[in-house]
Amino acid sequence: MVKLSIPLELRRGDLRHDEEASLWSAFEIIKLIERFKPIAESRWLDFGCGVKMAQALYERDNPQDIYVGLDVFETQIEHLKERLASEPKFAFATVPFQNNMYNKHGEPMTSESLLPVPVQECDLLTMFSVVTHMEPHHTSAILKILRKYAAPDARLVFSCFADENQEVPFYDEFPDKPLMHARYRKSALDDFIADAKWETVYYGEPIEKVIRSHYVCRPV
Ligand SMILES: C[S@@+](CC[C@H](N)C(=O)[O-])C[C@H]1O[C@@H](n2cnc3c(N)ncnc32)[C@H](O)[C@@H]1O
């Protein structure tokens, strides 16, 4: 039984049909994060949050200082706000950004875009299965945007489709399903990370049923 069970129509991602498996994957990701940054007392900004990290924190009695979940999926965000209205350690907001898979008619996102975040310095900034659905100009922009909300000793953790041997810097694997698989050459992501003034401290290969390729970065 998931303590904060969320209706199927408000869940996204590969494991949306199996809420227990999705929650388990969130706990596995938290273990990975905690090799680099403790969750306890952290100010955590989760961009493209979906529901699973909020579910995982709630399941563990909210160790964080504050978890801020941002997503373009307004009905999901409204649902999370209502369900967690009495919990001061959670904040959620809808962001308006355009994305060819999830929010076709949204507003442009640029490196100057602002986020509705109640804290200016976050210890942990994350994007799980978000860059996997982003065009390069948006990936470059969001890395720069998140950098502005990072505390000096913050960690950025995000997952992506990255391949060191890919010939082209980027391709959209299924053009008839735009951005279902946004595939990057690893060096292209490395360049975006450096341009946004992050430094990679760890790069991990995919872990089945848990996470795609993933980066852990710190501000420089
Ligand atoms: C595959 S789901 C992953 C959700 C969650 N991070 C997880 O791991 O379960 C991708 C999420 O990114 C959100 N998203 C996509 N583009 C976005 C954007 N430009 N701004 C904010 N959220 C976005 C989608 O609405 C969706 O909730």
The ligand as an SDF file (V2000), in Angstrom:
LIG
                    3D

 27 29  0  0  0  0  0  0  0  0999 V2000
    8.4850   11.0010  -17.5470 C   0  0  0  0  0  0  0  0  0  0  0  0
    7.8000   12.1460  -16.4500 S   0  0  0  0  0  0  0  0  0  0  0  0
    8.8550   11.9680  -15.0170 C   0  0  0  0  0  0  0  0  0  0  0  0
    8.1950   12.4610  -13.7690 C   0  0  0  0  0  0  0  0  0  0  0  0
    9.0460   12.3150  -12.4930 C   0  0  0  0  0  0  0  0  0  0  0  0
   10.2180   13.1680  -12.5260 N   0  0  0  0  0  0  0  0  0  0  0  0
    9.4290   10.8790  -12.2820 C   0  0  0  0  0  0  0  0  0  0  0  0
   10.6190   10.5500  -12.3780 O   0  0  0  0  0  0  0  0  0  0  0  0
    8.5380   10.0620  -12.0380 O   0  0  0  0  0  0  0  0  0  0  0  0
    8.3550   13.7120  -17.1150 C   0  0  0  0  0  0  0  0  0  0  0  0
    7.7770   14.8880  -16.3410 C   0  0  0  0  0  0  0  0  0  0  0  0
    8.3790   16.1030  -16.7800 O   0  0  0  0  0  0  0  0  0  0  0  0
    7.3620   17.0820  -16.8940 C   0  0  0  0  0  0  0  0  0  0  0  0
    7.8720   18.0880  -17.8410 N   0  0  0  0  0  0  0  0  0  0  0  0
    8.1950   17.9160  -19.1300 C   0  0  0  0  0  0  0  0  0  0  0  0
    8.6500   19.0660  -19.6780 N   0  0  0  0  0  0  0  0  0  0  0  0
    8.6190   19.9850  -18.6860 C   0  0  0  0  0  0  0  0  0  0  0  0
    8.9780   21.3650  -18.6200 C   0  0  0  0  0  0  0  0  0  0  0  0
    9.4320   22.0230  -19.6870 N   0  0  0  0  0  0  0  0  0  0  0  0
    8.8240   21.9930  -17.4560 N   0  0  0  0  0  0  0  0  0  0  0  0
    8.3760   21.3050  -16.3680 C   0  0  0  0  0  0  0  0  0  0  0  0
    8.0020   20.0190  -16.3640 N   0  0  0  0  0  0  0  0  0  0  0  0
    8.1300   19.3630  -17.5200 C   0  0  0  0  0  0  0  0  0  0  0  0
    6.1680   16.2800  -17.3770 C   0  0  0  0  0  0  0  0  0  0  0  0
    4.9390   16.9300  -17.1700 O   0  0  0  0  0  0  0  0  0  0  0  0
    6.2890   15.0160  -16.5630 C   0  0  0  0  0  0  0  0  0  0  0  0
    5.6380   15.1010  -15.3200 O   0  0  0  0  0  0  0  0  0  0  0  0
  1  2  1  0
  2  3  1  0
  2 10  1  0
  3  4  1  0
  4  5  1  0
  5  6  1  0
  5  7  1  0
  7  8  2  0
  7  9  1  0
 10 11  1  0
 11 12  1  0
 11 26  1  0
 12 13  1  0
 13 14  1  0
 13 24  1  0
 14 15  1  0
 14 23  1  0
 15 16  2  0
 16 17  1  0
 17 18  1  0
 17 23  2  0
 18 19  1  0
 18 20  2  0
 20 21  1  0
 21 22  2  0
 22 23  1  0
 24 25  1  0
 24 26  1  0
 26 27  1  0
M  CHG  2   2   1   9  -1
M  END
$$$$
